[in-house]
C-alpha cells in the first residue's frame, strides 16, 4: 500500500469522484473529504498540466542519461509527478520551479517517442511532446535559431523603474536567453512562442533605443535579429514659476520652475534663450538668470525643452518681472580714464554695473556735462566732436541710439551745459547764438522745436547753467 503526502491511502481523484473504491471504508471517507476540501480551495488545479511547452533538448542517445528540462504550461502544487517516455516510466522528476521539471532519460530505441507528465494524485496527464532517441554515432540535430516578432510594450517612459516586457516569436524555449544591448536580462518562457523579460531600471534611466535579441544554446548560440524598444522622455509641463532676486547686485537670479515630466537633460528657456539649468526632480528645475534679464520690468516667456526621443517643448509660462524702485539708482558722470579725454559713464547702484556708454562717447572728442532723466533712459550731454565746437546730444539707453539734435544746435554758436526734465521731454541749455552772449534756450523732444526763454533772459547779461523740472 502506498501513501500520499498526508499519510492516507493513495486513491485516484477520479476514483473518489466515482466512489467505486470507498464504500464502507472509514479511511476512504476521510480521503474523500480531504479531496473535496482541496477542490474547494484550488478548483482550477484539477485541470492543470494539460500541455508540455518545450523539451530541452528534444533528442538524445539511445543509451539514455540525457538530462531533459520540461517546460509546462502549468503545474499543480500537490501530488507526485511521473514522466513517461513512451511506455517507460521515469518517476524521478525534479522540480526546478512552478512550471519546470528536470528528468534523465531512460534507455530507448532509435526514433521518436511520446513524452507525458502524469500527476498520480489528480489523475491528470499532459498532451504529449516528442523526444527523439538517436542511434549511437548519429549527430544531434541543431534547433532552429530563435526569431522575435513583437515586443510589448514597444515604448517605455524614461526614468521607469524595473519593467517586465513580453516577447513573441518562434523557436523560443526554456533555454532562450534575452539580451538587451548585448547584456543578459532575467527572462522566462510563459507560453508557446512567448517570453517574459525583466528590464532593470538602469536600462531605462535615459531616453534612447534599446536593441533586444534572443539567443539559445540549443541552436548553437545563434541570436535572433533585433527588435527595437523606444525609451522616450515625457513631455515637460510647467505648473508654476518663481523668481528669487539676489541680495547682492550683479549676481544671477534664481528661477524656480515647477511642473511635471522634467528630465536631467531638460533646459529652461527665458525669452527663447537657454539658461543654466539644474535638475532637482521630475517636478522641479532651477535656472540661473543673468541680472540684465530682470533689470527692466517685463513679462518674460518661460518654457522647458527636453530632447528626444519624446520630450519636446512645454506649455509657455509667463513671468512678470517687477523691479522695485531704487531712489537715486543711476549715476551718470564724466571721467578722463580713457586716454585723458573726458567721456561719459553710467553707474547702476541696484546692480553695481558700470556702463561705459560706448554708443554715446566719441573716442576723439571730449564728452561731458551729462544730465539724466528720472527713469535713467535719456542722457543729454555736451560734446566738442563737431570740429571742436560744442554742441548738445541726447542718448537713449533703451534703444542704445544717439540723437544729434539738429533742430536744437546752431551751426556756428556754442551750445552746451544741457539739463533734461525728469520726464525726458524737455532739454534746457545755454547758447551764445544771440549776439555772442550766453542765453537760455528750451528744446521740446516731442515737437522737435527750440525756443529762447526770452522772459527769463536779460539782453545785456550772461544767462546760462539752467536746470528744469517736470
C-alpha positions as CSV (number, residue, x, y, z in Angstrom):
1,X,0.0,0.0,0.0
2,X,1.3,3.4,-0.9
3,X,0.7,6.6,1.0
4,X,0.0,10.2,-0.1
5,X,1.5,13.4,1.1
6,X,-0.8,13.4,4.1
7,X,-0.3,9.7,5.2
8,X,-3.6,8.5,3.8
9,X,-4.0,5.6,1.4
10,X,-3.5,6.9,-2.2
11,X,-6.7,6.9,-4.2
12,X,-7.1,8.4,-7.7
13,X,-9.2,11.6,-7.6
14,X,-11.3,10.2,-10.5
15,X,-12.0,7.1,-8.4
16,X,-13.0,9.3,-5.5
17,X,-15.5,11.1,-7.6
18,X,-17.0,7.8,-8.9
19,X,-16.9,6.4,-5.4
20,X,-16.0,2.9,-6.8
21,X,-13.5,2.0,-4.1
22,X,-14.6,3.8,-1.0
23,X,-17.9,2.2,0.0
24,X,-18.0,1.2,3.6
25,X,-14.4,2.5,4.2
26,X,-13.9,5.0,7.0
27,X,-10.4,5.8,5.8
28,X,-11.7,6.3,2.3
29,X,-14.3,8.7,3.6
30,X,-11.6,10.8,5.2
31,X,-9.7,10.8,1.9
32,X,-12.9,11.9,0.1
33,X,-13.5,14.8,2.5
34,X,-9.9,15.9,2.2
35,X,-10.0,15.7,-1.6
36,X,-13.3,17.7,-1.7
37,X,-11.8,20.3,0.6
38,X,-8.8,20.7,-1.7
39,X,-11.1,21.1,-4.7
40,X,-12.9,23.9,-3.0
41,X,-9.6,25.6,-2.1
42,X,-8.0,25.2,-5.5
43,X,-10.7,24.4,-8.0
44,X,-8.5,25.1,-11.0
45,X,-5.8,22.6,-10.1
46,X,-7.5,19.6,-11.4
47,X,-7.3,20.9,-15.0
48,X,-3.7,21.8,-14.8
49,X,-0.7,20.3,-16.6
50,X,-2.6,20.0,-19.9
51,X,0.4,20.8,-22.2
52,X,4.1,20.5,-22.4
53,X,5.6,23.7,-23.9
54,X,9.1,22.6,-24.6
55,X,11.6,19.7,-24.2
56,X,15.2,20.9,-23.9
57,X,16.9,19.1,-25.5
58,X,14.4,17.2,-27.5
59,X,16.8,14.5,-28.7
60,X,19.4,12.2,-27.1
61,X,21.3,8.9,-27.4
62,X,19.5,5.5,-27.1
63,X,21.7,4.7,-24.1
64,X,19.7,7.2,-22.0
65,X,21.1,9.5,-19.4
66,X,20.2,12.8,-21.2
67,X,19.2,15.5,-18.8
68,X,15.9,17.0,-20.2
69,X,14.3,20.2,-19.0
70,X,10.5,20.1,-19.4
71,X,8.6,23.4,-19.6
72,X,4.9,23.0,-18.6
73,X,2.0,25.4,-19.1
74,X,1.0,25.0,-15.5
75,X,1.8,22.6,-12.7
76,X,-0.3,21.5,-9.7
77,X,1.3,22.2,-6.3
78,X,0.2,18.9,-4.8
79,X,0.8,15.4,-6.0
80,X,3.7,13.2,-7.2
81,X,4.7,13.6,-10.8
82,X,5.7,10.8,-13.2
83,X,7.3,11.3,-16.6
84,X,6.7,8.7,-19.2
85,X,8.9,8.2,-22.3
86,X,6.7,6.0,-24.4
87,X,5.8,3.1,-22.2
88,X,8.7,3.7,-19.8
89,X,8.0,5.4,-16.6
90,X,10.7,7.6,-15.2
91,X,9.4,8.8,-11.8
92,X,12.4,10.8,-10.6
93,X,11.3,14.2,-11.8
94,X,12.9,17.1,-10.1
95,X,11.0,20.4,-9.8
96,X,13.1,23.4,-10.8
97,X,10.2,25.9,-10.4
98,X,6.5,26.1,-10.6
99,X,6.4,25.2,-14.3
100,X,9.7,23.5,-15.0
101,X,10.8,19.9,-14.4
102,X,14.1,18.1,-14.9
103,X,14.5,14.4,-15.7
104,X,17.1,12.0,-17.0
105,X,16.0,9.9,-20.0
106,X,15.8,6.1,-19.7
107,X,17.3,3.9,-22.4
108,X,15.3,3.6,-25.6
109,X,15.1,2.6,-29.2
110,X,16.1,4.8,-32.1
111,X,13.3,7.1,-33.2
112,X,10.6,9.4,-31.7
113,X,8.6,8.6,-28.5
114,X,5.8,10.4,-26.8
115,X,6.6,12.1,-23.5
116,X,3.9,12.8,-21.0
117,X,3.7,14.1,-17.4
118,X,1.3,12.3,-15.1
119,X,0.0,13.6,-11.8
120,X,-1.0,10.5,-9.9
121,X,-2.8,12.4,-7.2
122,X,-5.1,14.2,-9.5
123,X,-5.2,11.5,-12.2
124,X,-4.2,14.0,-15.0
125,X,-1.9,13.6,-18.0
126,X,-0.4,16.2,-20.3
127,X,-0.8,16.2,-24.0
128,X,2.3,14.5,-25.5
129,X,5.6,16.1,-26.6
130,X,8.1,14.2,-28.7
131,X,11.6,13.1,-27.8
132,X,13.8,11.5,-30.4
133,X,16.3,8.7,-29.5
134,X,19.4,8.8,-31.6
135,X,21.4,5.7,-32.6
136,X,25.0,5.7,-31.4
137,X,27.1,7.9,-33.7
138,X,24.1,9.9,-35.0
139,X,24.7,13.7,-34.7
140,X,22.3,15.6,-32.6
141,X,20.1,17.9,-34.7
142,X,20.6,21.6,-34.1
143,X,17.5,23.5,-33.2
144,X,16.3,26.4,-35.4
145,X,17.6,29.8,-34.5
146,X,15.2,31.9,-32.4
147,X,13.1,34.6,-34.0
148,X,11.5,37.7,-32.5
149,X,8.3,39.1,-33.9
150,X,6.9,41.6,-31.4
151,X,7.8,43.3,-28.1
152,X,5.1,44.7,-25.9
153,X,5.0,47.5,-24.9
154,X,7.1,48.9,-27.7
155,X,7.6,52.2,-25.9
156,X,8.5,52.9,-22.3
157,X,8.9,56.2,-20.4
158,X,12.5,57.2,-19.5
159,X,13.1,57.0,-15.7
160,X,10.8,54.0,-15.3
161,X,11.7,51.5,-12.6
162,X,12.1,47.8,-13.3
163,X,9.7,46.8,-16.1
164,X,8.6,43.5,-17.5
165,X,8.1,43.2,-21.2
166,X,6.5,40.4,-23.3
167,X,8.3,39.0,-26.3
168,X,6.6,37.0,-29.1
169,X,8.5,34.9,-31.6
170,X,9.4,31.5,-32.9
171,X,11.8,28.8,-31.7
172,X,11.7,30.1,-28.2
173,X,12.4,27.7,-25.3
174,X,13.3,27.5,-21.7
175,X,16.9,27.8,-22.6
176,X,16.4,31.0,-24.5
177,X,18.3,34.0,-23.2
178,X,17.2,37.6,-23.7
179,X,19.9,40.2,-24.4
180,X,19.4,43.9,-24.2
181,X,22.3,45.9,-25.6
182,X,24.2,42.6,-25.6
183,X,23.6,42.2,-21.8
184,X,21.6,39.3,-20.5
185,X,18.5,40.2,-18.5
186,X,16.2,37.8,-16.5
187,X,13.7,36.0,-18.6
188,X,11.3,33.0,-18.5
189,X,9.1,31.3,-21.1
190,X,5.4,31.9,-20.4
191,X,3.8,30.1,-23.3
192,X,4.4,28.8,-26.8
193,X,6.5,31.4,-28.6
194,X,6.3,33.8,-25.7
195,X,8.9,35.0,-23.3
196,X,8.8,37.5,-20.4
197,X,11.9,39.6,-19.8
198,X,12.6,41.9,-16.9
199,X,14.4,45.2,-17.8
200,X,16.3,46.8,-14.9
201,X,15.8,50.4,-14.1
202,X,19.4,51.3,-15.2
203,X,18.5,50.5,-18.8
204,X,15.5,52.8,-18.7
205,X,17.2,55.7,-17.0
206,X,17.6,57.8,-20.1
207,X,15.9,58.2,-23.5
208,X,17.1,56.2,-26.4
209,X,16.6,53.0,-28.3
210,X,17.1,49.5,-26.9
211,X,18.1,46.6,-29.1
212,X,16.6,43.3,-27.9
213,X,17.8,39.9,-29.1
214,X,17.3,36.3,-28.1
215,X,19.9,33.6,-28.2
216,X,19.6,29.9,-27.4
217,X,22.3,27.4,-26.6
218,X,20.1,24.7,-28.2
219,X,20.5,26.4,-31.6
220,X,24.3,26.6,-31.2
221,X,24.1,30.1,-29.6
222,X,22.6,31.7,-32.7
223,X,20.9,35.1,-32.0
224,X,17.8,36.5,-33.4
225,X,17.5,39.7,-35.4
226,X,17.0,42.6,-33.0
227,X,13.7,44.2,-32.0
228,X,13.8,47.9,-31.1
229,X,12.2,49.2,-28.0
230,X,12.0,53.0,-27.7
231,X,12.7,54.7,-24.3
232,X,11.1,58.1,-24.5
233,X,11.3,61.3,-22.4
234,X,7.9,62.6,-21.1
235,X,6.6,65.9,-22.4
236,X,7.5,68.6,-19.9
237,X,4.8,70.7,-18.4
238,X,5.1,74.0,-16.4
239,X,2.7,74.5,-13.5
240,X,4.3,77.4,-11.6
241,X,7.2,79.9,-11.7
242,X,9.1,81.8,-9.0
243,X,11.9,84.3,-9.5
244,X,14.2,84.9,-6.5
245,X,16.3,88.0,-6.9
246,X,19.8,88.1,-5.5
247,X,20.5,90.2,-2.4
248,X,23.7,91.5,-4.0
249,X,23.6,93.5,-7.2
250,X,25.2,92.0,-10.3
251,X,24.6,88.4,-9.2
252,X,22.4,85.9,-11.2
253,X,18.8,85.5,-10.1
254,X,17.3,82.0,-9.3
255,X,14.3,80.9,-11.3
256,X,12.3,78.0,-9.8
257,X,10.2,76.1,-12.4
258,X,7.7,73.6,-11.0
259,X,5.7,71.2,-13.1
260,X,5.9,67.6,-14.3
261,X,7.8,65.5,-16.8
262,X,11.2,67.1,-16.2
263,X,14.4,65.1,-17.0
264,X,18.1,65.7,-16.2
265,X,18.7,67.0,-19.7
266,X,15.7,69.4,-19.6
267,X,16.7,73.1,-20.3
268,X,14.9,76.2,-19.1
269,X,14.5,78.9,-21.8
270,X,13.8,82.5,-20.8
271,X,12.5,84.7,-23.7
272,X,13.7,81.9,-26.1
273,X,17.2,81.9,-24.7
274,X,18.6,78.9,-22.8
275,X,19.8,79.4,-19.2
276,X,22.0,77.3,-17.0
277,X,19.6,74.6,-15.6
278,X,19.9,72.3,-12.6
279,X,17.6,69.2,-12.4
280,X,16.2,68.7,-8.9
281,X,13.4,66.2,-9.6
282,X,10.7,65.3,-12.1
283,X,8.7,68.2,-10.7
284,X,11.3,70.9,-10.2
285,X,14.1,72.7,-12.2
286,X,16.3,75.6,-11.2
287,X,17.6,78.1,-13.7
288,X,20.2,80.8,-13.2
289,X,19.1,84.1,-14.9
290,X,21.6,86.9,-15.7
291,X,21.0,90.3,-14.0
292,X,20.2,92.1,-17.2
293,X,17.0,90.0,-17.6
294,X,15.3,91.3,-14.5
295,X,16.7,94.9,-14.6
296,X,13.8,96.1,-16.6
297,X,10.1,95.5,-15.8
298,X,8.7,93.0,-18.3
299,X,6.6,89.9,-18.9
300,X,9.0,87.0,-19.8
301,X,8.0,83.9,-21.7
302,X,9.4,80.8,-19.9
303,X,9.5,77.3,-21.5
304,X,11.2,74.0,-20.7
305,X,12.7,72.0,-23.6
306,X,13.6,68.3,-23.3
307,X,15.4,66.4,-26.1
308,X,14.0,63.3,-27.8
309,X,13.1,60.6,-28.2
310,X,9.8,62.0,-26.9
311,X,10.3,65.2,-24.8
312,X,9.7,68.4,-26.7
313,X,8.7,71.9,-25.6
314,X,6.5,72.6,-22.6
315,X,3.5,74.8,-22.4
316,X,4.6,78.5,-22.1
317,X,4.8,80.1,-18.7
318,X,4.6,83.9,-18.1
319,X,6.8,85.5,-15.5
320,X,6.1,89.1,-14.6
321,X,9.4,90.9,-13.6
322,X,8.7,93.9,-11.3
323,X,11.7,95.9,-10.4
324,X,11.3,97.7,-7.1
325,X,12.2,101.4,-7.4
326,X,15.6,102.4,-6.2
327,X,15.9,106.1,-5.2
328,X,18.9,107.5,-6.9
329,X,19.6,104.3,-8.9
330,X,21.5,105.8,-11.8
331,X,24.6,108.0,-11.6
332,X,26.0,109.5,-14.8
333,X,29.4,111.2,-14.6
334,X,32.5,112.3,-16.6
335,X,35.9,110.6,-16.5
336,X,39.2,111.0,-18.4
337,X,40.3,107.4,-17.7
338,X,40.4,106.6,-21.4
339,X,43.5,108.3,-22.8
340,X,43.0,111.6,-20.9
341,X,39.8,112.6,-22.8
342,X,36.6,113.2,-21.0
343,X,33.9,110.6,-21.6
344,X,30.6,109.6,-20.0
345,X,29.9,106.6,-17.8
346,X,26.8,105.4,-16.0
347,X,26.7,103.5,-12.7
348,X,23.7,101.4,-11.7
349,X,23.6,101.3,-7.9
350,X,21.0,98.5,-7.9
351,X,23.2,96.1,-9.9
352,X,26.6,97.7,-9.3
353,X,27.2,97.5,-13.0
354,X,29.2,100.3,-14.8
355,X,28.1,101.2,-18.4
356,X,30.8,102.8,-20.5
357,X,28.2,104.2,-22.8
358,X,30.3,103.4,-25.9
359,X,27.5,104.3,-28.3
360,X,27.3,107.8,-26.9
361,X,31.0,108.7,-26.5
362,X,33.3,109.8,-29.3
363,X,36.9,108.4,-28.9
364,X,38.5,111.6,-30.4
365,X,36.3,114.2,-28.7
366,X,35.5,115.4,-25.1
367,X,32.1,114.4,-23.9
368,X,31.0,116.0,-20.6
369,X,28.3,117.8,-18.5
370,X,25.7,115.0,-18.6
371,X,22.1,115.2,-17.3
372,X,19.8,112.1,-16.9
373,X,16.0,111.7,-16.9
374,X,14.4,110.3,-13.8
375,X,13.9,106.8,-15.2
376,X,17.5,106.6,-16.4
377,X,16.6,106.2,-20.0
378,X,17.7,109.6,-21.6
379,X,21.1,111.3,-21.1
380,X,21.9,114.7,-22.6
381,X,25.5,116.0,-22.7
382,X,27.9,118.4,-24.3
383,X,30.5,117.3,-26.9
384,X,33.1,119.1,-29.0
385,X,33.1,116.4,-31.7
386,X,31.9,118.9,-34.3
387,X,35.3,120.4,-35.4
388,X,35.9,121.4,-31.8
389,X,32.7,123.3,-31.5
390,X,30.5,122.4,-28.5
391,X,27.0,121.0,-29.3
392,X,24.4,119.1,-27.2
393,X,23.4,115.5,-27.9
394,X,20.9,113.0,-26.5
395,X,21.5,109.3,-25.9
396,X,18.7,106.8,-25.5
397,X,19.9,103.9,-23.2
398,X,16.9,101.7,-24.0
399,X,17.5,101.7,-27.8
400,X,21.2,102.5,-27.5
401,X,20.9,105.2,-30.1
402,X,22.4,108.8,-30.3
403,X,20.2,111.8,-31.3
404,X,22.3,114.6,-32.8
405,X,19.5,117.2,-32.0
406,X,20.0,119.1,-35.3
407,X,16.9,121.3,-34.5
408,X,18.5,122.4,-31.2
409,X,22.1,123.0,-32.2
410,X,23.4,126.2,-34.0
411,X,25.9,125.6,-36.8
412,X,28.4,128.2,-35.6
413,X,27.4,129.0,-32.0
414,X,28.3,127.5,-28.6
415,X,25.6,125.1,-27.3
416,X,26.2,123.4,-24.1
417,X,25.5,122.8,-20.4
418,X,22.3,120.9,-21.1
419,X,19.8,119.7,-18.5
420,X,16.9,117.3,-19.2
421,X,13.5,117.4,-17.4
422,X,12.8,114.4,-15.2
423,X,10.2,113.0,-17.7
424,X,12.7,113.3,-20.5
425,X,10.6,115.6,-22.8
426,X,12.4,118.9,-22.4
427,X,16.1,120.0,-22.6
428,X,17.2,123.3,-21.4
429,X,20.6,124.5,-22.4
430,X,22.9,127.5,-22.9
431,X,23.8,129.1,-26.3
432,X,25.6,132.2,-27.4
433,X,23.8,132.3,-30.8
434,X,22.3,135.8,-30.0
435,X,25.0,138.5,-30.4
436,X,27.6,136.3,-28.7
437,X,26.1,136.5,-25.2
438,X,25.0,133.2,-23.5
439,X,21.3,132.8,-23.2
440,X,18.9,130.1,-22.1
441,X,17.0,128.0,-24.7
442,X,14.4,125.2,-24.5
443,X,14.2,122.2,-26.8
444,X,10.9,120.1,-26.9
445,X,11.7,116.5,-27.9
446,X,8.0,115.8,-28.7
447,X,7.6,118.7,-31.2
448,X,11.3,118.9,-32.1
449,X,11.2,122.7,-31.7
450,X,13.6,125.1,-30.0
451,X,12.7,128.4,-28.4
452,X,14.5,131.2,-26.5
453,X,13.2,131.7,-22.9
454,X,13.1,135.5,-23.6
455,X,11.2,136.3,-20.4
456,X,14.0,134.6,-18.5
457,X,16.9,136.1,-20.4
458,X,18.2,139.7,-20.0
459,X,19.6,141.4,-23.1
460,X,22.7,142.8,-21.5
461,X,23.5,140.0,-19.1
462,X,25.0,136.5,-19.4
463,X,22.3,133.8,-18.7
464,X,23.0,130.1,-18.6
465,X,23.7,127.0,-16.5
466,X,20.0,126.4,-16.2
467,X,18.0,123.3,-14.9
468,X,14.4,122.3,-15.4
469,X,11.7,120.3,-13.6
470,X,8.7,118.4,-14.9
